[in-house]
Amino acid sequence: MTTLRYSLAVTSTPSSPLLRACRTRRDRLLSELSTRSPGLPALLGAGWPRPRNYLANPYPFRASSHFLYFVGRSLEGAALWLDGERAVLLVEPPAEDDALWHGPVPGHAQLADELGLEVAGWSALATLRGGRKAATVPPLERGEAERLATLLARAGDTLGSSALDAPLLDAIVALRLYHDDAALGELSRVASASVGAHRAGMRTTAPGRSEQEICAAMEFELARAACGTAYGSIVSVHGEVLHNNRHDNVLRAGDLLLADVGGESDTGYAADITRTWPVSGRFSASQRALYELVLSMQTAAIAAVKPGARYRDVHLLAARTLLDGLVQLGVLEGEVDALLEDGAHALFFPHGIGHLLGLDVHDMEDLGDRAGYAAGRTRSAQFGLSYLRLDRDLAPGMLVTIEPGFYQVPSLLADPARVGLSDRALNRSKLAAYADVRGIRIEDDVLVTDTGCRVLTEALAKTPDEVEALVGDRARA
């Protein structure tokens, strides 16, 4: 065995529950790799900071989620080498002037003691590799891929081929699909912080204020809980724009405000919550009717989350609930089963019911459908259903979002045939009664348990009366 400068795999035990869990995860990954492809080493890179406009002014660094999952620390320019029964952290020692500019930076000995890992500089890679190619998770960003390729080339290697990488990617998916206790602790903590952020947003809401003010109040609350944001905050009166992260509108009485805001813990774990509330503190009759319909979609979908349930079926249940409600309201005409088969629900609900959640807000989506779709399952070609990000049978330890919605998207309403609906089946005069609804979405983070499910974000109110009581002056009274 190659001897490196520090080797504390036996004597060092990390004190943090998360770091202890990372050690167990590394052991499990080594076992998975030895089963899937005996003798195949692997390299998981953390990534490098990216400059905003010049090298000394980088964007805040956040390590690759795959690296974080197995190491537990966000270390710039580091990588985890895995081979046989051995895991080695590769990271350069601090530069002489690092302490001047950045404060104390842990050296190899401190990292080895803290993480319970062998630690070495990148120069050790050639010796560790021993002439073999290593599997990697290919970086998404071009500059990062080029830097990793350069380091590998110095060790006589190249970025792995897709066939070489496949066993590593499959092993990572097999582990990250199911959250251990340490991960669930972090996910619960950031979910709680995100609930507080939404309450702050509701309290701050009043006609005449800007979307930016509400967004700032929500993100301030996350910062108070030592969290960042897991994605660009969506706080908008234009809820029909699904990923709208502009905040330049003024709130007016009669508007609905849709806020899709989730925190990220300092360990990288994400929450993802959406609520929709009336700016004035009172839903109109038409807004309340459609809000209650979306809530019934979510209630039915959450009740269906349990071990063995197919996530695609959960989506279709929510879609059926929407269609049934719209037929009862007279907005759609036709038989619900036929409308569902044609995909007519996508006229008002064009996205999937949700996605995996963990270290990424769309967990492991960098691996594409390898993570989201079970073997043998492929995306539908049908508009709307094609956007479903997850089609697996649910199992204990999986965390998913359940986020149905209703949206009046002008481009879709102008061409209902795009979603398989004849214009005759859409009663536009009935729909006109709901013109004060642009978009409504209700989203929670739902953990699959042994007997059913548990909503990590259930502390945040979502019935119409409860939501009204949290908005603006009523909440501050």
Residue, then its C-alpha position, 0 to 999 in steps of 0.5 A: m500500500t502506498t504510504l501517504r503523509y497522513s493516514l488516520a483511517v483507524t485512529s481518527t473518529p470524526s466528532s460530528p454525526l454528519l462526518r461520521a455518516c460520511r465515513t459510513r457512506r464512503d465505506r458503502l460506496l467502496s463496497e458498491l463499486s467492488t460489487r459493480s466493477p471490481g478493481l475500478p478506482a474512482l475520483l470525485g471532484a469538489g470543483w473550483p471557485r468560478p470568477r465573477n469578472y476577475l480571478a480574485n473576485p470569485y462567486p461563493f464556492r459550493a462543492s459538488s454535491h457528490f463530493l459533499y455527500f461523501v466528505g462533508r466539507s466544502l473544500e476548494g479544488a479537492a477530490l476524493w480518491l476511492d480504491g478497494e478499501r481505501a479513501v484518500l482526500l486530495v487537496e493542496p496544502p494552504a498557500e503561505d499567504d492564505a491566512l493573510w487573506h482568508g484567515p486560518v485555513p486547515g492543513h492536511a493534518q487538521l483535515a485528516d483528524e477532522l474527517g477521519l481520512e487519509v490526506a495528500g496533495w494532488s501530486a500523490l494521484a499518479t502513485l495512487r492511480g498506478g497506471r489505471k483509469a479512474a471513473t469520475v462524475p464528469p463536471l457540467e461546467r466547461g472550465e471545471a472539466e478542463r482543470l480536472a482534465t489537466l490534473l488527470a493528465r499530469a497523472g497519466d489519466t484522462l476523464g473517464s468514458s461513459a462506460l467507465d463512469a457508469p458503475l460509479l454513477d449507478a453506485i452513487v444513485a443507489l446510495r443517495l436515493y435514500h437519506d440516512d439519519a444524519a441527512l434527515g437531521e440536516l433536511s429537517r433543520v433547513a426545512s424549519a428555517s424555510v418555514g420561518a422564511h415563508r412566515a416572514g414573507m407573509r407578514t411583510t406582504a402589503p399592497g404597495r410593497s415590492e416583490q423585492e421587499i418580500c424576497a428580502a424579508m424571506e432571505f433575511e430570515l434564512a440568513r438568521a438561521a445560518c442558511g443560504t438559498a438553495y436556488g434563485s428565489i421565486v417571489s412573484v405576482h406573475g405565478e404563471v411564469l414557473h421559474n420567475n425569479r425577477h422581483d421588480n413588480v409592485l404588489r397590488a390589492g387583488d394580486l396573488l403572490l407566489a413564493d417558491v423559496g427554500g433554504e440551503s444549510d451550511t452543509g449543503y442540504a436543501a429545502d423547497i417550499t411554495r406557498t401562494w397568498p393574497v396580497s390584501g390578506r383575503f382571497s377573492a371568491s374565485q381565487r379561493a375556489l381555485y386555491e382549494l382545488v390546488l390544495s385538494m390536488q396536493t392533499a390527494a397526492i401526499a396521501a398517495v405517497k407510501p412505499g411501493a407507490r409509483y411516483r408517476d401515478v402520484h402525478l396522475l392522481a393530482a392531474r385527475t383531481l384537477l380535471d375533475g375539479l375543472v369539469q365541476l366548475g364548468v371550465l372544462e367539458g368532457e369525460v375525466d378519463a378521456l381528458l386525462e389520457d389526452g393530457a388536457h390537464a397540462l393546459f393548466f398544470p404543465h409541470g410534474i408533481g415534483h422531484l427528488l430533494g436532498l443535497d440538490v434542490h433537484d437531487m442528482e439531476d446532474l446525472g439526468d434520468r439515470a437518477g430520476y427514472a428507474a431502469g426500463r422507464t423513459r420519459s413520456a413524449q406527451f406535453g406536460l408529462s414529459y416534464l416529470r422529473l421522477d418515475r420511480d417506485l417510492a421507498p422508505g428514506m426517499l424525500v420528494t416534493i409534492e407541488p401541484g399548481f394551476y396556471q393561466v399561461p397565455s401561450l398555452l391558452a392561445d393554443p389548447a391543441r398543444v396539450g391535446l385539448s380541443d377548443r370546444a372542450l374549454n369553456r372560455s366564458k367560465l374561465a373568464a370568471y377566474a381572471d384574477v388567478r395567474g398562478i397558484r402552487i402549493e409545495d411541501d417536502v415529503l419523506v417516505t416512511d416505512t408506513g406512509c409518509r411524513v411532511l417535513t414542512e407541515a408546520l407551514a399553514k396552507t388552508p385558505d383561512e390559515v394563510e389569510a391569518l398570516v398575511g400582512d396586518r392581520a399577522r402583525a396584529 
